[in-house]
């Protein structure tokens, strides 16, 4: 029962954030870019929540269970991608502000041409469409288990709620819900680590793992290089 209450409260909070910021929408720039006045903290928390979503958490956990410590390559790739992004942000923001760009494809158009904008738009939609689908599915799976409901309606319902608060509150609502979710993810991962470690009876249990789990290259060079590049470039 407590699990169901927590999920319902979480969804209501997300909707409340969207409704709250819907009253503050004034123009297109405010809706899409929150008036370009977000700080580094807001951006970092939003990226963390987006990258470390349910799909990534479950995916890394599954790879760790299958391949052992070599799955840490994907965590390293995420950190490397975040570092590259932080270095590029100041220049990207400067160019975007100068040309009044809202999206990255628009920014590419200012430096290249219309064809590049179209291609980058298609690539962006394909990448983030996949990310959104995986996260919706993972979140839907959790709700399905907790409420014992069919998966398809749950995923659709969750998608409707996320879309609703995004459309109501714009980018600022998305960022603040991301900040709340980043905090939940951070605290949740710490609790999961402590509970799992206690369940495994401490770090001593690591000595009983198969030797293949301890191989840093056990996942294979193809997955290491391909996965690293895909995560960093994303």
The 8 nearest C-alpha neighbors of each residue, nearest first, counted from 0:
[[1, 3, 2, 4, 145, 5, 146, 6],
 [0, 2, 4, 3, 5, 6, 145, 7],
 [3, 1, 5, 0, 4, 6, 145, 7],
 [2, 4, 0, 6, 1, 5, 7, 145],
 [3, 5, 1, 7, 2, 6, 8, 0],
 [6, 4, 8, 2, 3, 7, 9, 1],
 [5, 7, 9, 3, 8, 4, 10, 2],
 [6, 8, 4, 10, 9, 5, 11, 3],
 [9, 7, 11, 5, 6, 10, 12, 4],
 [10, 8, 6, 12, 7, 11, 5, 13],
 [11, 9, 13, 7, 12, 8, 6, 14],
 [12, 10, 8, 14, 13, 9, 15, 7],
 [11, 13, 15, 9, 10, 14, 8, 16],
 [14, 12, 10, 16, 11, 15, 176, 9],
 [15, 13, 11, 17, 164, 16, 12, 18],
 [14, 16, 12, 18, 17, 13, 19, 11],
 [15, 17, 19, 13, 14, 18, 172, 12],
 [18, 16, 164, 168, 14, 167, 172, 15],
 [17, 19, 21, 15, 16, 20, 167, 168],
 [20, 18, 16, 17, 21, 22, 15, 168],
 [19, 21, 168, 23, 22, 17, 18, 172],
 [20, 22, 168, 167, 18, 23, 19, 24],
 [23, 21, 20, 24, 19, 18, 168, 25],
 [22, 24, 20, 21, 25, 19, 168, 29],
 [25, 23, 21, 22, 30, 26, 29, 20],
 [24, 26, 23, 29, 27, 30, 28, 22],
 [27, 25, 29, 28, 24, 30, 34, 31],
 [26, 28, 30, 29, 31, 25, 32, 24],
 [29, 27, 31, 32, 30, 34, 26, 33],
 [28, 30, 33, 34, 26, 32, 27, 31],
 [31, 29, 169, 27, 28, 170, 33, 32],
 [30, 32, 170, 28, 29, 169, 33, 27],
 [33, 31, 34, 35, 28, 29, 170, 30],
 [32, 34, 29, 171, 35, 30, 170, 31],
 [35, 33, 29, 32, 36, 28, 30, 37],
 [36, 34, 32, 33, 37, 29, 28, 96],
 [35, 37, 34, 33, 38, 32, 29, 39],
 [38, 36, 35, 41, 39, 33, 42, 34],
 [39, 37, 40, 41, 36, 42, 43, 35],
 [38, 40, 42, 41, 43, 37, 44, 85],
 [39, 41, 43, 38, 42, 44, 37, 45],
 [42, 40, 44, 38, 39, 43, 45, 37],
 [41, 43, 45, 39, 40, 44, 46, 38],
 [44, 42, 46, 40, 45, 41, 39, 47],
 [43, 45, 47, 178, 41, 46, 42, 181],
 [44, 46, 177, 42, 48, 43, 47, 174],
 [45, 47, 49, 43, 48, 44, 50, 42],
 [48, 46, 44, 50, 45, 49, 51, 43],
 [47, 49, 181, 45, 51, 177, 46, 50],
 [48, 50, 46, 47, 52, 51, 45, 177],
 [51, 49, 47, 52, 48, 46, 55, 77],
 [52, 50, 48, 55, 47, 49, 56, 53],
 [53, 51, 55, 54, 49, 50, 48, 56],
 [52, 54, 56, 134, 55, 137, 57, 138],
 [53, 55, 134, 57, 133, 52, 56, 58],
 [54, 56, 58, 51, 52, 57, 53, 59],
 [57, 55, 53, 59, 58, 54, 51, 60],
 [56, 58, 60, 54, 55, 59, 53, 61],
 [57, 59, 55, 61, 60, 56, 54, 62],
 [58, 60, 62, 56, 61, 57, 55, 63],
 [61, 59, 63, 57, 58, 62, 56, 64],
 [62, 60, 64, 58, 63, 59, 57, 65],
 [63, 61, 65, 59, 64, 60, 66, 70],
 [64, 62, 67, 60, 70, 66, 61, 65],
 [63, 65, 61, 62, 67, 66, 60, 59],
 [66, 64, 62, 63, 67, 61, 212, 60],
 [67, 65, 63, 218, 62, 212, 64, 69],
 [68, 66, 212, 63, 69, 64, 65, 70],
 [67, 69, 70, 213, 71, 212, 215, 63],
 [68, 70, 215, 71, 67, 216, 218, 217],
 [69, 71, 63, 72, 68, 62, 73, 67],
 [72, 70, 74, 69, 73, 68, 75, 63],
 [73, 71, 75, 70, 74, 69, 76, 223],
 [72, 74, 76, 71, 75, 70, 227, 77],
 [73, 75, 71, 77, 76, 72, 78, 70],
 [76, 74, 72, 78, 73, 77, 79, 71],
 [75, 77, 73, 227, 79, 74, 78, 231],
 [76, 78, 74, 80, 75, 79, 230, 231],
 [77, 79, 81, 75, 80, 76, 82, 74],
 [80, 78, 76, 82, 81, 77, 75, 231],
 [79, 81, 231, 77, 83, 82, 78, 76],
 [80, 82, 84, 78, 79, 83, 85, 77],
 [83, 81, 79, 85, 84, 80, 78, 86],
 [84, 82, 80, 86, 85, 81, 79, 87],
 [83, 85, 81, 87, 82, 86, 88, 80],
 [84, 86, 82, 88, 83, 87, 81, 89],
 [87, 85, 83, 84, 88, 82, 89, 90],
 [86, 88, 84, 85, 90, 89, 91, 83],
 [87, 89, 91, 85, 90, 86, 92, 84],
 [90, 88, 92, 91, 87, 93, 86, 85],
 [91, 89, 93, 92, 88, 87, 94, 86],
 [92, 90, 88, 94, 93, 89, 95, 87],
 [91, 93, 95, 89, 90, 94, 88, 96],
 [92, 94, 90, 96, 91, 95, 89, 97],
 [93, 95, 97, 91, 96, 92, 98, 90],
 [96, 94, 100, 92, 98, 97, 93, 99],
 [95, 97, 99, 93, 94, 98, 92, 100],
 [96, 98, 94, 95, 99, 93, 100, 92],
 [97, 99, 95, 100, 96, 94, 109, 106],
 [100, 98, 96, 95, 97, 101, 94, 106],
 [101, 99, 95, 98, 105, 106, 102, 96],
 [100, 102, 99, 105, 32, 31, 103, 95],
 [103, 101, 105, 104, 100, 106, 95, 31],
 [102, 104, 106, 105, 107, 101, 100, 119],
 [105, 103, 116, 107, 106, 102, 119, 120],
 [106, 104, 108, 102, 103, 107, 100, 116],
 [105, 107, 103, 109, 108, 104, 100, 95],
 [108, 106, 104, 110, 109, 105, 111, 116],
 [107, 109, 112, 111, 105, 116, 106, 110],
 [110, 108, 106, 107, 111, 105, 112, 98],
 [111, 109, 107, 108, 112, 106, 105, 115],
 [110, 112, 108, 107, 109, 115, 113, 116],
 [113, 111, 108, 114, 115, 116, 110, 109],
 [112, 114, 116, 115, 108, 117, 111, 107],
 [113, 115, 117, 116, 112, 118, 108, 111],
 [116, 114, 118, 117, 113, 112, 119, 108],
 [115, 117, 104, 113, 108, 119, 114, 118],
 [116, 118, 120, 114, 115, 119, 121, 113],
 [119, 117, 115, 121, 120, 116, 114, 122],
 [118, 120, 122, 116, 121, 117, 104, 123],
 [121, 119, 117, 123, 118, 122, 104, 116],
 [120, 122, 118, 124, 119, 123, 125, 117],
 [123, 121, 119, 125, 120, 124, 126, 118],
 [124, 122, 120, 126, 125, 121, 119, 127],
 [123, 125, 121, 127, 128, 122, 126, 120],
 [124, 126, 128, 122, 123, 127, 121, 129],
 [127, 125, 123, 129, 128, 124, 122, 130],
 [126, 128, 130, 129, 124, 125, 131, 123],
 [127, 129, 125, 131, 126, 124, 130, 132],
 [128, 130, 132, 127, 126, 131, 133, 125],
 [131, 129, 127, 133, 132, 128, 134, 126],
 [132, 130, 134, 128, 129, 133, 127, 135],
 [131, 133, 129, 135, 130, 134, 136, 128],
 [134, 132, 136, 130, 54, 135, 131, 137],
 [135, 133, 54, 137, 131, 53, 136, 132],
 [136, 134, 132, 138, 133, 137, 139, 154],
 [135, 137, 139, 133, 134, 138, 154, 140],
 [138, 136, 134, 140, 139, 135, 53, 54],
 [139, 137, 135, 141, 140, 136, 134, 53],
 [140, 138, 154, 136, 142, 137, 141, 153],
 [139, 141, 143, 137, 138, 142, 136, 144],
 [142, 140, 138, 144, 143, 139, 145, 137],
 [141, 143, 145, 139, 144, 140, 146, 138],
 [144, 142, 148, 140, 147, 141, 146, 145],
 [145, 143, 147, 141, 142, 146, 140, 148],
 [144, 146, 142, 143, 147, 141, 3, 2],
 [145, 147, 143, 148, 144, 142, 3, 141],
 [148, 146, 143, 144, 145, 149, 142, 150],
 [147, 149, 143, 146, 150, 153, 144, 142],
 [150, 148, 151, 152, 143, 153, 147, 154],
 [149, 151, 153, 143, 152, 154, 148, 139],
 [150, 152, 154, 153, 149, 155, 139, 156],
 [153, 151, 155, 154, 150, 156, 149, 148],
 [152, 154, 156, 150, 151, 155, 139, 157],
 [155, 153, 139, 157, 151, 156, 152, 135],
 [156, 154, 158, 152, 153, 157, 159, 151],
 [157, 155, 159, 153, 158, 154, 152, 160],
 [156, 158, 154, 160, 159, 155, 153, 161],
 [157, 159, 155, 161, 156, 160, 162, 154],
 [158, 160, 156, 162, 157, 161, 163, 155],
 [159, 161, 163, 157, 162, 158, 164, 156],
 [162, 160, 158, 163, 159, 164, 165, 157],
 [163, 161, 165, 159, 160, 164, 158, 166],
 [162, 164, 160, 166, 165, 161, 159, 167],
 [163, 165, 17, 167, 14, 166, 161, 162],
 [166, 164, 162, 169, 163, 167, 168, 173],
 [167, 165, 163, 169, 164, 168, 162, 17],
 [168, 166, 21, 164, 17, 165, 169, 18],
 [167, 169, 21, 17, 20, 172, 165, 166],
 [170, 168, 30, 165, 166, 172, 171, 167],
 [169, 171, 173, 31, 172, 30, 32, 33],
 [172, 170, 174, 33, 173, 169, 175, 168],
 [173, 171, 168, 175, 17, 170, 174, 169],
 [172, 174, 170, 176, 171, 175, 165, 177],
 [175, 173, 177, 171, 172, 45, 176, 170],
 [176, 174, 178, 177, 172, 173, 171, 179],
 [175, 177, 179, 173, 178, 174, 172, 13],
 [176, 178, 45, 174, 180, 175, 48, 179],
 [179, 177, 175, 181, 44, 176, 180, 45],
 [180, 178, 176, 182, 177, 181, 175, 183],
 [179, 181, 183, 177, 182, 178, 184, 48],
 [182, 180, 48, 184, 178, 183, 179, 177],
 [181, 183, 185, 179, 180, 184, 186, 178],
 [182, 184, 180, 186, 181, 185, 187, 179],
 [183, 185, 187, 181, 182, 186, 188, 180],
 [186, 184, 182, 188, 187, 183, 181, 189],
 [187, 185, 189, 183, 188, 184, 182, 190],
 [186, 188, 184, 190, 189, 185, 183, 191],
 [189, 187, 191, 185, 190, 186, 184, 192],
 [188, 190, 192, 186, 187, 191, 193, 185],
 [191, 189, 187, 193, 192, 188, 194, 186],
 [190, 192, 188, 194, 189, 193, 195, 187],
 [191, 193, 189, 195, 190, 194, 196, 188],
 [194, 192, 196, 190, 191, 195, 197, 189],
 [195, 193, 197, 191, 196, 192, 190, 198],
 [196, 194, 198, 192, 197, 193, 191, 199],
 [197, 195, 199, 193, 201, 198, 194, 192],
 [196, 198, 200, 194, 195, 199, 201, 193],
 [197, 199, 195, 200, 196, 194, 201, 193],
 [198, 200, 196, 197, 201, 195, 204, 202],
 [201, 199, 197, 198, 196, 204, 202, 203],
 [202, 200, 196, 203, 199, 197, 204, 198],
 [201, 203, 204, 205, 196, 200, 199, 206],
 [204, 202, 205, 201, 206, 200, 207, 199],
 [203, 205, 202, 206, 207, 201, 199, 200],
 [206, 204, 203, 207, 208, 202, 201, 199],
 [207, 205, 204, 208, 203, 202, 209, 210],
 [208, 206, 205, 204, 209, 203, 210, 202],
 [207, 209, 205, 206, 210, 212, 204, 213],
 [210, 208, 211, 212, 207, 213, 206, 67],
 [209, 211, 212, 213, 208, 214, 207, 206],
 [210, 212, 214, 209, 213, 217, 67, 66],
 [213, 211, 67, 210, 209, 214, 66, 68],
 [212, 214, 210, 211, 68, 215, 67, 209],
 [213, 215, 217, 211, 216, 212, 69, 210],
 [216, 214, 69, 217, 68, 213, 218, 212],
 [217, 215, 214, 218, 69, 219, 220, 223],
 [218, 216, 214, 219, 215, 69, 211, 66],
 [217, 219, 216, 66, 69, 222, 223, 70],
 [220, 218, 217, 221, 222, 216, 223, 69],
 [221, 219, 223, 222, 224, 218, 216, 225],
 [220, 222, 223, 224, 219, 225, 226, 218],
 [221, 223, 225, 226, 220, 224, 219, 218],
 [222, 224, 220, 226, 221, 225, 227, 219],
 [225, 223, 227, 221, 226, 222, 220, 228],
 [226, 224, 222, 228, 227, 223, 221, 229],
 [225, 227, 229, 222, 223, 228, 224, 230],
 [228, 226, 76, 224, 230, 225, 229, 223],
 [227, 229, 231, 225, 226, 230, 232, 224],
 [228, 230, 226, 232, 227, 231, 233, 225],
 [229, 231, 233, 227, 228, 232, 76, 77],
 [232, 230, 80, 228, 76, 233, 229, 227],
 [231, 233, 229, 230, 228, 80, 227, 83],
 [232, 230, 231, 229, 80, 126, 228, 77]]
